Amino acid sequence: VWSRINSFSKYPEWVENVTACEVYERAGDKVKARFVLSTMMISVEYYVTHVYKPADGYMTWTLDYSRLSDLDDSVGFW
């Protein structure tokens, strides 16, 4: 399961309306990725910081607040 979740470059193939997803930084347990969602004539771009703790059995995410995203906020966990 973790290998699928961490296969960010595959998200456009696997997740409807995700048209781009690429990692732009890896450092320790942090993975930062750019996402683009597109539907009809609307496109949303946002930047997410993931904290990956496989030994503890979870991953969290928040927006990368150092970058300008089209979303006000996004937080969650696996």
C-alpha positions in Angstrom: 0.0 0.0 0.0 2.8 2.5 0.9 4.5 2.0 -2.4 1.3 3.0 -4.2 0.7 6.0 -2.0 4.3 7.1 -2.6 4.2 6.7 -6.4 3.3 10.4 -6.9 4.3 10.4 -10.6 1.6 7.7 -11.2 -1.3 9.7 -9.7 -2.4 11.2 -13.1 -2.9 7.6 -14.4 -4.6 6.4 -11.2 -6.7 9.3 -9.9 -9.4 10.9 -12.0 -8.9 14.6 -12.7 -5.3 14.6 -11.5 -3.4 15.9 -14.5 0.0 16.4 -13.0 1.8 15.3 -9.9 5.5 15.6 -9.3 7.9 15.6 -6.3 9.9 18.7 -6.1 11.7 18.0 -2.8 12.7 15.1 -0.6 14.4 15.6 2.8 14.4 13.0 5.5 10.8 12.0 6.2 9.3 14.9 4.2 8.2 14.6 0.6 6.9 17.8 -1.2 4.8 17.4 -4.3 3.0 19.7 -6.8 -0.5 18.6 -7.8 -2.7 19.8 -10.6 -6.4 18.9 -10.8 -8.3 19.7 -13.9 -11.9 19.3 -14.9 -13.8 20.9 -17.8 -12.3 24.4 -18.0 -11.0 24.7 -14.4 -7.5 23.9 -13.2 -6.3 23.9 -9.6 -2.6 23.8 -8.7 -1.4 23.2 -5.1 1.7 22.2 -3.2 1.7 19.6 -0.5 4.2 18.6 2.2 3.9 15.0 3.2 5.5 13.6 6.4 6.0 9.9 5.9 6.4 7.7 9.0 6.2 4.1 7.7 7.6 2.6 11.0 4.8 4.3 12.8 2.2 3.3 10.2 1.1 6.8 8.9 1.6 9.7 6.6 0.3 13.2 7.1 0.0 16.1 4.6 -0.6 19.8 4.7 -0.2 22.5 2.1 3.4 23.7 1.6 2.8 27.2 3.0 6.0 28.5 1.5 4.4 28.3 -2.0 1.3 29.8 -3.5 -1.5 27.3 -4.0 -4.9 27.7 -5.4 -6.3 26.1 -2.3 -6.7 27.8 1.1 -5.8 24.7 3.0 -5.5 20.9 2.7 -4.7 18.6 5.6 -5.1 14.9 6.1 -3.4 11.5 6.9 -3.2 7.9 5.7 
